[in-house]
Amino acid sequence: MTLLEEIPGEIFREASIPVLETKRLALRAPRLEDAKTVAALVNDRRIAENVARIPHPYKKADAESFIAGANKPGSEAVFLITLHDETIIGACGLTMQDKLQEQVPELGYWLGVKYWGKGYATEALHAVIDYAFTDLGYPALTAAARVTNPLSRRVLEKCGFQWTGVGLCRIRAINSSAPIDRFRLERGIWSAIKTWGR
């Protein structure tokens, strides 16, 4: 390939997202060859009912569409969560919700059911929060959890998010809106938490 040739979109998008490493995990950009594994993990109603944009049933074509749309310039930052042996266990990312208001992205995530309750979500979100505040320079992050999902609420609280109110969110899998708790994390609070944790 010469410098004059066009760089394929998938390679460019993957290169724009760093690999984030934690003690047990590596977070990286999704690739089209991940679609079958992602579809198998996400095709669980317990996941879909708690995430706004995931349909149920979730097919390989849905995963391919998700991956093809991920990490385009000016959009969201999407990471697959993997164990160090490359096993895909979930995904997380940052999405700009309303470009007319303050530039504060929303943090979202999901994990395959068999990986729940092992601390992986908290560990992955710590890495993405560091990336958002340190590398991307955001002043704050928002997040939401269905009121019927106390485990997700607990993950956000362990990451320092503070409850800011309630609202409604359209959940694609149930084809309806559901009540959610809204959360926010300021960069200064995150810095203090990291300092206290040392």
N, C-alpha and C positions, 0 to 999 in steps of 0.2 A: 504494500500500500504506500503510495506517495502522499505528500502533504496536500496535493491538489485533489486527491480522491475524497469523496464524502465519507465521513465516519458513520457507520451504521448507528441508528438511533439507540438501540439497546446498549451498545458498547459505550456510547457517550453518556447515557443516563447512569449506567453503573459506575463509570469513572467519576461522576459528579457527587457520588455519595461515598463517604469514607466507610471503612470497616471499623466498627466500634467493638472493642474487646473488654470483657469483664473476667472475673475469676472463673466462671463456669460457661460463659456464653460468648458468641461472636454475632454481631449484628451486621448484616450486609444487604446490599441492594438485591431485590428479587430478579431472577433470570427466567426466561421462558421455559427452560428445562425443569424448573421447579413447579410448574403448573399442576402436574398430576399429584404430587405430594401435598401441595397447598390445598387442592380440592378435597383430597381424602381427609385432611385434618379439619377443614372448616365445615364440611358437610355434616354438621351436628346441630340440631335445633337449639341446644343449650347455648351454643356460641351465637348463632344467628339472631336469636331473640334478644340478645344483649348488646348487639352492635348495629348501629344505624343502617349501614349500607350493604350488609351482607344478605343476599337472598337465601331462601331455603326452599327446595334442595339447592345445593351449591355444586355445580358441575365443573368439569375441566375447562370448558369454554368461559365460565365465569372467572376462573383463576387466570386464564390467558388474558382476558380483558383487563383484569386488575393489574397484572404485571405489565402489560403493554402501556397502560396509562400511568404507571408509577414513575416518579422522579423526573417528570418533564420540567424543563426550565420554567421557573416562576410558579410552580404548583407545590405539591406536597413533597415531603421527604419521607420515603417509605423504606423500612428495613425488615428483612426476615430475621427472626430470632432463631439462632441455631446453637446447638451444643458444640463443643470444640471438635467433636468427631463429625461435624457437618450435618447432623440430624436436625431437620427443620422442626421447630416446636411451636412457632407462632409468628406474629408480625406486629409491628408497631410503627407509628409515624406521627408526623406533624402536618396539619392541614390548616391553611388560612380559611377561616369561615366567612368573614364579612370584610371585604376590601374597603368598604366605605368608612369603617370605624378604625380604631386603634389597631396597629399591626401586631396582633397577639394570636399566635397559632393555637389550635386545639390539639392536644395529645390524645391519641387513641391507641388501643391495642387489643389483641386477642391471643389466646393460647389454646392449643389442642387440649381437649379435656383430660387426657392422661397425664398432662404436665401441670395441672392445677395443684395448688397447695404445697408447692416445693420452693417457693420464693423466687421463681424465675421471672415473674412479671415485675416484681419490685426491682430486681437486679437489672433487667433490661431497661426499665424506665429510668433508672438512675443514669445509665449511659446516655440515653436520648436527651434527658434533661440537661446533663453536662454539655452535650453537643449543642443544644438549642441556646443555652446561655453563653457558653464560652466561644464556640466557633461561629454561630449565627448571630450572636449579639441581641437576642430578643430580650425585652424588659420583663416579660411575664409569659406564662402559659396558662391555658384553660384546659379543662377536662370535664367529662360528665360520666355519670353512671346511673343506670336504671335504679329506681328506688327499691326494686325487688332483687338487686344484686349487691348484697352487703360485702361480698368478697372483693369486688372491684373497688367499692368505696374504701375499703380498708387498705388496699394497695395504694390508692391515691393519697390517703392520709399518711401512710408510712413514708411516702415520697415528699411530704411537706405541704401538699395541697390543702387549702382551706376552703370550707364550704361557703358558698356565696348565695345560694338560693335554690329554688326549684324551677322547673320548666317542663315543657313537653318536647319530645323528639319523635320524628317520624321513623319508625322501625320497619324497614323493608320486608323482613321475614314474616312479620305479623300483619303487614299491610294496614297499619294503624299507628296512631301516636301513643306514646306511653310516657308516664311521668319520670323525670330524671332529676337527680341532684347535680347542681353545677359547682365546679371547683375552680380555684385560681391559685397559682404559685408565682410569687414575685421573685426576681433574680436575687434581691438582697436577702430574702428569707432562705433561699436555697444556699447562698454563700454561708450564712450563719449556721445552717444545719450541717454543712460539710465541715466547717471549722469546729463545731462542737463534737462532731463524730470522730475527730482525730485524736 
